[in-house]
Amino acid sequence: MTVKQSNSLTNTSITTVNVAVAVIHYQNQYLLGFRAASQHQGNRYEFVGGKIDAHETAKQGLIREVAEETGINIANNTAVKLGRLHHDYGDKQVCLQVYRIEVTAQQYAQYKNLSYGLEGQKLTWVEEAELLAGHYDLPAANKTILAWLQLPMQITVTYPLSHFDAASNPIAAWLQYHHEHITAGAWVYMRTKAAGTENSIKQLLQLRTDIQAITPDHLDMDKADNVEANNQIIASHLTQTQLMQWSSGVAKEPMSYSALSTSLPLIVSCHDVDSINAANQLASIRLQQQLPPVIGIFLAPVECTQTHPDTPALGWEAWSNLANLADMPVIGLGGLSPMMYKQAVLHGGVAVAGIRQFLK
Ligand SMILES: Nc1nc2c([nH]c(=O)n2[C@@H]2O[C@H](COP(=O)(O)OP(=O)(O)OP(=O)(O)O)[C@@H](O)[C@H]2O)c(=O)[nH]1
């Protein structure tokens, strides 16, 4: 069943096939199908899924397709929305609505030896590390899905430099504190507004080669002394203000594309509907231009925070409604602890982030 959708970027009306995609896993085992040679994108692996019927929501299509293709009933499992993405294969345009579903231990025990699906297609469970390393040949659109799946369950945010104002050398105190208190292997959003902090970030990365960094988009990390730390920098971050400035620039000059990081995936901060719409537009333009994708948004504040005491909290319900509008994975931020991961997932998020409670 095909669905007519309007493409807001080009203002042309194109026929797009709406597809529900189920990233089914149990812990670090992921279920892949294999597309028959005769199918579109044949002889490639795929996540289970298929066309959403006209009368169905994406989730209804997802549950039906998984049942039809594998026999697994996921109606009572939590389906976490990862995102929505358009891809133009030339011969076919698709809009993939992607959900991650963790099956229960019981479901896994029942289906782990499944090697053929109910439609005769090959099925296989694969290791997460191998899947994310690109060992399986998937359709081109899935590159973005794999980038989304890299996101961890929790992200640490650094204290602002102002937190160390009482120290004789605030930058040295910032460095020392985070060197000691970031947990092993963490993803860390280096929230430093001040220009000139590139070297401190690089020094921290040299001291902590186990961590991975999200750095502010306005910092020029290549200019810092030690460029070797660059392989630890995995994404660039845009504040909501930067995002909205980018968006109004594009509105005035549709063909212009400002100098946002073109070499790194982006993570953007959003607090409301307008910024989520802008993030969706940015993600769509980056996909069209084949730039590294927007891999997530920090949606904040879920609850009141010490760092932004005057910003009213969204609360989980409003947070969840906003999260559903995003075309990319959503990370909860603001007054959260790592223990609140499950709550975030139940409300449509993929991860939680924060400062105090995420440091050791
Ligand atoms: N199921 C699935 N489809 C994907 C993935 N990635 C991706 O680009 N697609 C595309 O999304 C569309 C899925 O629709 P489908 O599975 O219902 O269609 P089909 O061509 O296999 O079957 P059909 O013969 O019923 O038309 C295909 O064009 C496929 O190439 C994926 O990971 N899983």
The ligand as an SDF file (V2000), in Angstrom:
LIG
                    3D

 33 35  0  0  0  0  0  0  0  0999 V2000
   11.6450   -4.5010    6.1840 N   0  0  0  0  0  0  0  0  0  0  0  0
   12.6050   -3.6030    5.9570 C   0  0  0  0  0  0  0  0  0  0  0  0
   12.5190   -2.7980    4.8430 N   0  0  0  0  0  0  0  0  0  0  0  0
   13.5230   -1.9200    4.6440 C   0  0  0  0  0  0  0  0  0  0  0  0
   14.6160   -1.8080    5.5440 C   0  0  0  0  0  0  0  0  0  0  0  0
   15.4490   -0.8300    5.0790 N   0  0  0  0  0  0  0  0  0  0  0  0
   14.9060   -0.3400    3.9270 C   0  0  0  0  0  0  0  0  0  0  0  0
   15.3570    0.5560    3.2350 O   0  0  0  0  0  0  0  0  0  0  0  0
   13.7340   -1.0020    3.6550 N   0  0  0  0  0  0  0  0  0  0  0  0
   12.9030   -0.7640    2.4600 C   0  0  0  0  0  0  0  0  0  0  0  0
   11.5540   -0.6070    2.8380 O   0  0  0  0  0  0  0  0  0  0  0  0
   10.6880   -1.2860    1.9350 C   0  0  0  0  0  0  0  0  0  0  0  0
    9.9920   -2.3620    2.7290 C   0  0  0  0  0  0  0  0  0  0  0  0
    8.8140   -2.6850    2.1830 O   0  0  0  0  0  0  0  0  0  0  0  0
    8.3430   -4.2060    2.0870 P   0  0  0  0  0  0  0  0  0  0  0  0
    9.2960   -5.1180    2.7610 O   0  0  0  0  0  0  0  0  0  0  0  0
    6.9400   -4.2550    2.4960 O   0  0  0  0  0  0  0  0  0  0  0  0
    8.4070   -4.3220    0.5690 O   0  0  0  0  0  0  0  0  0  0  0  0
    9.0700   -5.4220   -0.2980 P   0  0  0  0  0  0  0  0  0  0  0  0
    9.6600   -4.7580   -1.4660 O   0  0  0  0  0  0  0  0  0  0  0  0
    9.9750   -6.2410    0.5380 O   0  0  0  0  0  0  0  0  0  0  0  0
    7.8540   -6.3470   -0.5710 O   0  0  0  0  0  0  0  0  0  0  0  0
    6.6220   -6.2630   -1.5690 P   0  0  0  0  0  0  0  0  0  0  0  0
    6.9440   -7.2850   -2.5650 O   0  0  0  0  0  0  0  0  0  0  0  0
    5.4750   -6.6060   -0.6890 O   0  0  0  0  0  0  0  0  0  0  0  0
    6.5350   -4.8780   -2.1400 O   0  0  0  0  0  0  0  0  0  0  0  0
   11.5570   -1.8780    0.8660 C   0  0  0  0  0  0  0  0  0  0  0  0
   11.6310   -1.0020   -0.2300 O   0  0  0  0  0  0  0  0  0  0  0  0
   12.9260   -1.9770    1.5150 C   0  0  0  0  0  0  0  0  0  0  0  0
   13.9630   -1.8850    0.5830 O   0  0  0  0  0  0  0  0  0  0  0  0
   14.6840   -2.6640    6.6870 C   0  0  0  0  0  0  0  0  0  0  0  0
   15.5970   -2.6490    7.5070 O   0  0  0  0  0  0  0  0  0  0  0  0
   13.6480   -3.5470    6.8300 N   0  0  0  0  0  0  0  0  0  0  0  0
  1  2  1  0
  2  3  2  0
  2 33  1  0
  3  4  1  0
  4  5  2  0
  4  9  1  0
  5  6  1  0
  5 31  1  0
  6  7  1  0
  7  8  2  0
  7  9  1  0
  9 10  1  0
 10 11  1  0
 10 29  1  0
 11 12  1  0
 12 13  1  0
 12 27  1  0
 13 14  1  0
 14 15  1  0
 15 16  2  0
 15 17  1  0
 15 18  1  0
 18 19  1  0
 19 20  2  0
 19 21  1  0
 19 22  1  0
 22 23  1  0
 23 24  2  0
 23 25  1  0
 23 26  1  0
 27 28  1  0
 27 29  1  0
 29 30  1  0
 31 32  2  0
 31 33  1  0
M  END
$$$$
